[in-house]
Amino acid sequence: MMTMKEACEYVTNKKKANAIHRNNVVAINGSCSGLTEKQYKSIKTKVKGAGSKGRKHSHTKLWDYNNSGVKIYKTSTDLFR
């Protein structure tokens, strides 16, 4: 078990050791750099799509063969015609 003074001293020494280690790594390898063009182009990012609500509806509720085959849903515009 450490006292408060020993804990504070341990933390300051650990911070100094980490700073020295980081400075050595930067001195050897150089500082962090960005991606090259080849690396940048190789990264795949997901773009905004149509969403999954329509697919879920067309695969489940619209094609409900257990009850009465294909159901036809009325929209609110059909009610006003």
DSSP file (Angstrom, degrees, kcal/mol; ACC not computed):
  #  RESIDUE AA STRUCTURE BP1 BP2  ACC     N-H-->O    O-->H-N    N-H-->O    O-->H-N    TCO  KAPPA ALPHA  PHI   PSI    X-CA   Y-CA   Z-CA
    1    1 A M              0   0    0      0, 0.0     2,-0.3     0, 0.0     0, 0.0   0.000 360.0 360.0 360.0 135.2    0.0    0.0    0.0
    2    2 A M        -     0   0    0      1,-0.1     2,-0.1     2,-0.0     0, 0.0  -0.707 360.0-128.0-101.4 151.5    1.3    3.4   -0.9
    3    3 A T     >  -     0   0    0     -2,-0.3     4,-2.2     1,-0.1     5,-0.2  -0.409  35.5-100.9 -83.7 173.2    0.9    6.7    0.9
    4    4 A M  H  > S+     0   0    0      1,-0.2     4,-2.5     2,-0.2     5,-0.2   0.895 122.8  50.8 -64.0 -40.6   -0.4    9.8   -1.0
    5    5 A K  H  > S+     0   0    0      1,-0.2     4,-2.3     2,-0.2    -1,-0.2   0.911 110.9  48.4 -64.8 -41.3    3.1   11.2   -1.4
    6    6 A E  H  > S+     0   0    0      2,-0.2     4,-2.4     1,-0.2    -1,-0.2   0.887 111.4  50.8 -65.5 -38.1    4.4    8.0   -2.8
    7    7 A A  H  X S+     0   0    0     -4,-2.2     4,-2.3     2,-0.2    -2,-0.2   0.916 111.2  47.3 -66.2 -43.2    1.5    7.8   -5.2
    8    8 A C  H  X S+     0   0    0     -4,-2.5     4,-2.3     2,-0.2    -2,-0.2   0.909 113.1  48.8 -64.2 -41.4    2.0   11.4   -6.4
    9    9 A E  H  X S+     0   0    0     -4,-2.3     4,-2.3     1,-0.2    -2,-0.2   0.899 110.6  51.3 -64.8 -40.3    5.8   10.7   -6.8
   10   10 A Y  H  X S+     0   0    0     -4,-2.4     4,-2.4     2,-0.2    -2,-0.2   0.913 110.3  49.1 -62.0 -43.5    5.0    7.5   -8.8
   11   11 A V  H  X S+     0   0    0     -4,-2.3     4,-2.4     2,-0.2    -2,-0.2   0.920 111.5  48.0 -65.1 -44.5    2.6    9.3  -11.1
   12   12 A T  H  X S+     0   0    0     -4,-2.3     4,-2.1     1,-0.2    -1,-0.2   0.906 113.4  48.1 -64.3 -40.5    5.1   12.1  -11.9
   13   13 A N  H  X S+     0   0    0     -4,-2.3     4,-2.4     2,-0.2    -1,-0.2   0.891 111.3  50.7 -65.9 -38.4    7.9    9.7  -12.5
   14   14 A K  H  X S+     0   0    0     -4,-2.4     4,-2.5     2,-0.2    -2,-0.2   0.910 109.8  50.0 -65.5 -41.8    5.6    7.6  -14.8
   15   15 A K  H  X S+     0   0    0     -4,-2.4     4,-2.2     2,-0.2    -2,-0.2   0.906 111.5  48.7 -62.5 -41.9    4.7   10.7  -16.8
   16   16 A K  H  X S+     0   0    0     -4,-2.1     4,-2.4     2,-0.2    -2,-0.2   0.912 111.6  49.4 -64.4 -41.9    8.3   11.7  -17.2
   17   17 A A  H  X S+     0   0    0     -4,-2.4     4,-2.4     1,-0.2    -2,-0.2   0.897 111.4  49.3 -64.7 -40.3    9.2    8.1  -18.3
   18   18 A N  H  X S+     0   0    0     -4,-2.5     4,-2.5     2,-0.2    -1,-0.2   0.892 110.9  50.2 -65.5 -39.1    6.3    8.1  -20.8
   19   19 A A  H  X S+     0   0    0     -4,-2.2     4,-2.4     2,-0.2    -2,-0.2   0.908 111.4  48.1 -66.0 -41.9    7.4   11.5  -22.2
   20   20 A I  H  X S+     0   0    0     -4,-2.4     4,-2.1     2,-0.2    -2,-0.2   0.917 112.2  49.4 -63.7 -43.1   11.0   10.3  -22.6
   21   21 A H  H  X S+     0   0    0     -4,-2.4     4,-2.2     1,-0.2    -2,-0.2   0.919 111.8  48.4 -62.5 -43.6    9.8    7.2  -24.3
   22   22 A R  H  X S+     0   0    0     -4,-2.5     4,-2.4     1,-0.2    -2,-0.2   0.905 110.1  51.4 -64.4 -41.5    7.6    9.2  -26.7
   23   23 A N  H  X S+     0   0    0     -4,-2.4     4,-2.1     1,-0.2    -1,-0.2   0.884 110.3  49.7 -63.0 -38.0   10.4   11.6  -27.5
   24   24 A N  H  X S+     0   0    0     -4,-2.1     4,-1.9     2,-0.2    -2,-0.2   0.902 110.3  49.8 -66.7 -40.8   12.7    8.7  -28.3
   25   25 A V  H  X S+     0   0    0     -4,-2.2     4,-2.8     1,-0.2     5,-0.4   0.912 112.7  46.8 -64.3 -42.1   10.1    7.1  -30.6
   26   26 A V  H  X S+     0   0    0     -4,-2.4     4,-1.9     1,-0.2    -1,-0.2   0.879 110.8  52.7 -67.2 -37.4    9.6   10.4  -32.4
   27   27 A A  H  < S+     0   0    0     -4,-2.1    -1,-0.2    -5,-0.2    -2,-0.2   0.869 117.0  38.3 -66.3 -35.5   13.3   10.9  -32.8
   28   28 A I  H  < S+     0   0    0     -4,-1.9    -2,-0.2    -5,-0.1    -3,-0.2   0.948 131.8  23.1 -80.2 -51.7   13.8    7.4  -34.3
   29   29 A N  H  < S-     0   0    0     -4,-2.8    -3,-0.2     1,-0.2    -2,-0.2   0.603 104.9-121.3 -94.0 -13.5   10.7    7.1  -36.5
   30   30 A G     <  -     0   0    0     -4,-1.9    -1,-0.2    -5,-0.4    -2,-0.1  -0.140  44.6 -53.6  86.7 166.9    9.8   10.7  -37.1
   31   31 A S  S    S-     0   0    0      1,-0.2     2,-0.0    -4,-0.1     0, 0.0  -0.220  74.0 -74.3 -74.7 169.5    6.5   12.4  -36.1
   32   32 A C        -     0   0    0      1,-0.0     2,-0.3     0, 0.0    -1,-0.2  -0.319  52.3-164.7 -64.0 142.8    3.2   11.0  -37.3
   33   33 A S        -     0   0    0      1,-0.1     3,-0.1    -3,-0.1    -1,-0.0  -0.837  18.8-103.9-126.0 166.2    2.3   11.6  -40.9
   34   34 A G        -     0   0    0     -2,-0.3     2,-0.2     1,-0.2    -1,-0.1  -0.037  50.1 -73.2 -77.3-174.5   -0.9   11.4  -42.9
   35   35 A L        -     0   0    0      1,-0.1    -1,-0.2     2,-0.1     2,-0.1  -0.477  43.5-119.5 -80.1 150.8   -1.9    8.7  -45.3
   36   36 A T     >  -     0   0    0     -2,-0.2     4,-2.6     1,-0.1     5,-0.2  -0.387  32.1-105.2 -77.7 168.8   -0.4    8.3  -48.7
   37   37 A E  H  > S+     0   0    0      1,-0.2     4,-2.3     2,-0.2     5,-0.2   0.887 122.1  52.1 -65.0 -37.6   -2.7    8.6  -51.7
   38   38 A K  H  > S+     0   0    0      2,-0.2     4,-1.1     1,-0.2    -1,-0.2   0.911 112.4  45.1 -64.9 -42.0   -2.6    4.8  -52.2
   39   39 A Q  H  > S+     0   0    0      2,-0.2     4,-0.7     1,-0.2     3,-0.3   0.905 112.3  52.3 -66.5 -41.4   -3.6    4.2  -48.6
   40   40 A Y  H >< S+     0   0    0     -4,-2.6     3,-0.7     1,-0.2    -2,-0.2   0.894 110.7  47.0 -62.4 -41.6   -6.3    6.9  -48.8
   41   41 A K  H 3< S+     0   0    0     -4,-2.3    -1,-0.2     1,-0.2    -2,-0.2   0.723 105.5  60.6 -74.2 -20.6   -7.9    5.3  -51.9
   42   42 A S  H 3< S+     0   0    0     -4,-1.1     2,-0.4    -3,-0.3    -1,-0.2   0.642  82.1  97.7 -81.5 -13.2   -7.8    1.8  -50.4
   43   43 A I    <<  -     0   0    0     -3,-0.7     2,-0.5    -4,-0.7    -4,-0.0  -0.630  64.9-149.8 -80.7 126.6  -10.1    2.8  -47.5
   44   44 A K        -     0   0    0     -2,-0.4     2,-0.4     2,-0.0    -2,-0.1  -0.837  14.1-170.9 -97.3 128.3  -13.7    1.8  -48.1
   45   45 A T        -     0   0    0     -2,-0.5     2,-0.4     0, 0.0    -2,-0.0  -0.930  25.0-117.3-119.1 145.8  -16.3    4.0  -46.4
   46   46 A K        -     0   0    0     -2,-0.4     2,-0.2     1,-0.0     3,-0.0  -0.658  30.7-154.3 -82.0 129.6  -20.0    3.4  -46.1
   47   47 A V        -     0   0    0     -2,-0.4     2,-0.2     1,-0.1    -1,-0.0  -0.586  34.2 -79.3 -99.1 165.6  -22.0    6.0  -47.9
   48   48 A K        -     0   0    0     -2,-0.2     2,-0.1     1,-0.1    -1,-0.1  -0.453  57.5-171.4 -66.8 128.8  -25.6    7.0  -47.1
   49   49 A G        -     0   0    0     -2,-0.2     3,-0.1    -3,-0.0    -1,-0.1  -0.323  40.6 -84.7-110.4-167.6  -27.9    4.4  -48.6
   50   50 A A  S    S-     0   0    0      1,-0.2     4,-0.2    -2,-0.1     3,-0.2   0.621  71.1-121.9 -77.2 -13.1  -31.6    4.0  -49.1
   51   51 A G        -     0   0    0      1,-0.1     4,-0.3     2,-0.1    -1,-0.2  -0.243  14.7 -94.6  93.5 173.8  -32.1    2.6  -45.7
   52   52 A S  S  > S+     0   0    0      2,-0.1     4,-2.3     1,-0.1     5,-0.2   0.476  97.8  87.2-110.4  -4.1  -33.5   -0.7  -44.5
   53   53 A K  H  > S+     0   0    0      1,-0.2     4,-2.2     2,-0.2     5,-0.2   0.927  91.7  47.3 -65.4 -43.9  -37.1    0.2  -43.8
   54   54 A G  H  > S+     0   0    0     -4,-0.2     4,-2.4     1,-0.2    -1,-0.2   0.899 112.6  49.2 -64.5 -40.4  -38.3   -0.5  -47.4
   55   55 A R  H  > S+     0   0    0     -4,-0.3     4,-1.6     1,-0.2    -1,-0.2   0.914 110.5  50.2 -65.8 -42.1  -36.5   -3.7  -47.6
   56   56 A K  H  X>S+     0   0    0     -4,-2.3     4,-1.2     1,-0.2     5,-0.5   0.900 111.9  48.5 -63.8 -39.3  -37.9   -5.0  -44.3
   57   57 A H  I  <>S+     0   0    0     -4,-2.2     5,-2.5     1,-0.2     6,-0.4   0.931 111.9  47.7 -66.4 -44.5  -41.4   -4.1  -45.4
   58   58 A S  I  <5S+     0   0    0     -4,-2.4    -1,-0.2     1,-0.2    -2,-0.2   0.756 115.7  45.3 -71.6 -22.3  -41.1   -5.8  -48.8
   59   59 A H  I  <5S+     0   0    0     -4,-1.6    -1,-0.2    -5,-0.2    -2,-0.2   0.637 129.3  15.7 -94.1 -14.5  -39.7   -8.9  -47.3
   60   60 A T  I  <5S+     0   0    0     -4,-1.2    -3,-0.2    -3,-0.4    -2,-0.1   0.717 127.6  28.2-121.8 -67.9  -42.0   -9.3  -44.4
   61   61 A K  I   <S+     0   0    0     -5,-0.5     3,-0.5    -4,-0.2    10,-0.2   0.871 118.5  50.2 -76.1 -37.2  -45.3   -7.4  -44.3
   62   62 A L  S   <S+     0   0    0     -5,-2.5     9,-1.2     1,-0.3     2,-0.9   0.906 113.7  45.0 -69.3 -40.5  -46.0   -7.0  -48.0
   63   63 A W  B    S+A   70   0A   0     -6,-0.4     2,-1.1    -5,-0.2    -1,-0.3  -0.607  70.3 154.9-104.5  71.6  -45.5  -10.7  -48.8
   64   64 A D    >>  +     0   0    0     -2,-0.9     4,-0.8     5,-0.5     3,-0.6  -0.759   7.6 167.7-101.1  89.0  -47.4  -12.3  -46.0
   65   65 A Y  T 34  +     0   0    0     -2,-1.1     4,-0.3     1,-0.2    -1,-0.2   0.644  63.8  73.3 -78.4 -14.6  -48.4  -15.7  -47.5
   66   66 A N  T 34 S+     0   0    0     -3,-0.1    -1,-0.2     2,-0.1    -2,-0.1   0.854 106.9  29.7 -70.5 -32.6  -49.5  -17.2  -44.3
   67   67 A N  T <4 S-     0   0    0     -3,-0.6    -2,-0.1     2,-0.2     3,-0.1   0.934 138.6 -27.8 -92.6 -73.7  -52.7  -15.2  -44.1
   68   68 A S  S  < S-     0   0    0     -4,-0.8     2,-0.2     1,-0.5    -3,-0.2  -0.051  83.2-107.1-141.9  37.6  -54.2  -14.3  -47.5
   69   69 A G  S    S+     0   0    0     -5,-0.4    -5,-0.5    -4,-0.3    -1,-0.5  -0.484  87.0   9.0  74.4-141.3  -51.3  -14.0  -50.0
   70   70 A V  B    S-A   63   0A   0     -2,-0.2     2,-0.3    -7,-0.2    -7,-0.2  -0.606  73.1-147.8 -79.6 128.0  -50.3  -10.6  -51.2
   71   71 A K        -     0   0    0     -9,-1.2     2,-0.6    -2,-0.4    -2,-0.0  -0.752   2.6-144.8 -94.9 143.0  -51.9   -7.7  -49.2
   72   72 A I        -     0   0    0     -2,-0.3     2,-0.4     2,-0.0   -10,-0.0  -0.940  14.7-154.0-108.4 120.7  -52.8   -4.5  -50.9
   73   73 A Y        -     0   0    0     -2,-0.6     2,-0.4   -11,-0.0   -11,-0.0  -0.787   7.9-137.7 -97.1 134.1  -52.3   -1.5  -48.6
   74   74 A K        -     0   0    0     -2,-0.4     2,-0.2     2,-0.0    -2,-0.0  -0.712  16.1-145.4 -87.8 139.1  -54.3    1.7  -49.2
   75   75 A T    >>  -     0   0    0     -2,-0.4     4,-0.8     1,-0.1     3,-0.6  -0.503  28.9-104.5 -94.7 171.0  -52.4    5.0  -48.9
   76   76 A S  H 3> S+     0   0    0      1,-0.2     4,-0.6     2,-0.2     3,-0.2   0.760 119.0  61.1 -69.0 -24.2  -54.0    8.1  -47.5
   77   77 A T  H 34 S+     0   0    0      1,-0.2     3,-0.5     2,-0.2     4,-0.3   0.807  97.7  58.5 -73.3 -28.0  -54.2    9.6  -51.1
   78   78 A D  H X4 S+     0   0    0     -3,-0.6     3,-0.8     1,-0.2    -1,-0.2   0.796  99.1  59.4 -68.6 -27.4  -56.5    6.7  -52.2
   79   79 A L  H 3< S+     0   0    0     -4,-0.8    -1,-0.2    -3,-0.2    -2,-0.2   0.789 103.4  50.4 -72.3 -26.6  -59.0    7.7  -49.5
   80   80 A F  T 3<        0   0    0     -4,-0.6    -1,-0.2    -3,-0.5    -2,-0.2   0.422 360.0 360.0 -93.9   0.9  -59.5   11.2  -50.9
   81   81 A R    <         0   0    0     -3,-0.8    -1,-0.2    -4,-0.3    -2,-0.1   0.451 360.0 360.0 -86.2 360.0  -60.2   10.2  -54.5
